[in-house]
Amino acid sequence: MRPILMKGHERPLTFLKYNRDGDLLFSCAKDHTPTVWFADNGERLGTYRGHNGAVWCCDVSRDSMRLITGSADQTAKLWNVQTGAQLFSFNFDSPARAVDFSVGDKLAVITTDPFMELPSAIHVKRISGDPTEQTGESVLIIKGPQGRINRAVWGPLNKTIISGGEDAVVRIWDSETGKLLKESDKEIGHKKTITSLSKSADGSHFLTGSLDRSAKLWDTRSLTLIKTYVTERPVNAVAMSPLLDHVVLGGGQDASAVTTTDHRAGKFEAKFFDKILQEEIGGVKGHFGPINALAFNPDGRSFSSGGEDGYVRLHHFDSDYFNIKI
């Protein structure tokens, strides 16, 4: 499994997202320019120019026509995937963090950071089929969580919104009323900031990663804790295989410890765990800095990782990966 090294970003990666067909990979980084790549050979297809700050998150519509990005420049932008043209800019009074299209792409959820006196918030926006009719008004604004909301995604049938962030609590909100429906138990939940959240292919469960050096698997409807995966460094990114019962965790170390690592070692590995048995089954090394982003191709035959080192590494699995037995 020789990785393909994709160099195009000048700053640390923040997020990776495949389109539904699995032929395109979108990457976000702190260098202001989201990029799209061919997912099979890692060739750079193009960039989306217009942001004026780090881009934290992106999502692509089901038909691969629209891209939405959330940035520290206090905007979330809609783009035409094919032409790279900016279609619309949602403007906020604080940095935009997480973005996620609903099923059907008629709505998008966008989270904004706390800033000056403003608390963090979850905004729901209507996405117009015709970009010329797009407006910036929010259908719903939810406030409540303390600190940054690092991830917010849609629950089954768009009826709920699932969020997680700095206060280490996973919350499920009613997407119509904004009412808080469930929150994770402090006892069994994460102890530190939730950095990442990834849904299973069928949406029935989801995985959260945290700086408390663990990842947890939750039931989407009941918010029951199903599994916990423990590792020895903070988890910045999580992903779930759509094909096998594997979860992959990527992470690094606290910024304060960065100078203590041997610079020659591409030691930062993506660790694979058996989803059911919660045991580590292997790792993929290579990054020269913490792993900030992970994504599985929807066909489950390859995955990519993005690091603090500015590289995206694309890994196509060998046939023996599909026969791993514990």
C-alpha positions, 0 to 999 in steps of 0.5 A: 500500500504505497500512499500517494502524496498530495501536495498543494496546501501550504498550511496544515490540513483541517478537513477532508471530504469525498463526494458521494461517488467517491471520485473526488476528494475535497480538502480544507486547510489553514491556507484559505484555499479549499482544493479538489483532487481526483480520488483515484490518482491524487491529481489536483483538479482545482481550487476554490478562491475567495476565502480570507482565513483558515477554512475549517470544514466543507461538505459537498452536495449529493449530485457533486454540483455544490460545495459549502465551506466554513471559514475563520473569515466569518463566512460560509461560502457556496461554490460551483464544484465544476467551475470553482465560481463562488455562488453565495456567501453567508456572512456571520459576526464570528468565525464559521466552523462546521458545515453540513448539507442535509439529506436532499441538499435543501438545508445546511447547518453551519456553526459559528465560534464564540467571539468577543461577547457572542456565544457559539451558535448553530445556524440552519440555512435554506439552500436554494436550487437556483443560486440567484435566489439564495438568501442569507437568512437563518431558518433556525439559530440554536444557542446553548453549548459553551465554547466552540462547536467543532462539529454539527451534522444532520441526524436521520431524515433531517429531523435532528442535528447532532453537535459536539465541541469544546464542552465535551458533550454530544447533543441532539437537537430538534431541527424544527424547533431548536429544542435540546432532545438529548445530551451525553451523560457526563459519566460515560461521555468524553472528558475533553474537547470533542474534535471530530464527529463522523456518521456511519454510512447508514446514519444509524450510529456515529463516532466522536473523537476527543482530546481525552485520547479516546473515540466513542461510538454512539447510537444516533437515535437514543444517544446510547454509548456503544463502544469506546476506543482508547489510544495514547494520544489526543484524537483529532480526526475519526473515520468509519469504514463503510465496508468493514467493521473498522474505525480509524483514529488520527491524532497527534500530540498537544501543541506544547509537546511538538518540540519533543518529537524526533523530527525524522520520524513520520511517527504520526499514524492513523490507527485502525481499530476493530469496531466491534472488539475495540482492539487495535488492528494496525496503523498507517504511518507517514505524516510528519505532524499530527493528523488533523483530518481523515476520510474513507472513500464511500466504496471503502477501498481507500482512505485519505489523511491530512496532516499538520505537515500540509500533506494529504496522503491517499492510501489505496488498500491492498487485497490483504487488508480485506482479509484481516482476521483478529 
